[in-house]
Amino acid sequence: LICVTLNAPDDWKDHTYLINYGFDNFETKVVAKKGEYASSYVYDEKNNRSVKLNFGDNFIVSVAENDVIKTEIMYEKIILPAKKGIKAGSMIVYCNGKKIGEIELLTDKKLNKLSFLQKTKNFFYKFFK
């Protein structure tokens, strides 16, 4: 917390009151930590291939006791081949129904197209299954 008062006769008393009010009525919540696992994403349904997505940044918010934090994940189409760390979606953060932020979700590995041999193997595996 940061407290600034202008032209107050007793700055110290005002600062103490405001800082105590902030700590008594609000708490800090970590919604996301950079690099931590966020979700899995199936980028190739036909061949059942998925990738783990990690948070691209930290997201920390101060909330009152009755505030409700909700999140929603939105995925983006990935065009193959794709490098590690590309944006594959985002997590939208809401407080009491109002959007307060958005965090990128990044792939945790390089994604390649299937080779002809892999496609052929998958075809016969599904055919004879």
Secondary structure, DSSP 8 states (H G I E B T S, - for coil): -----SS-TTHHHHHHHHHHHHHHHEEEEEEE-TTSEEEEEEEEGGGTEEEEEEESS-EEEEEETT--EEEEEEE----SSB-TT-EEEEEEEEETTEEEEEEEEEESS-B----HHHHHHHHHHHH--
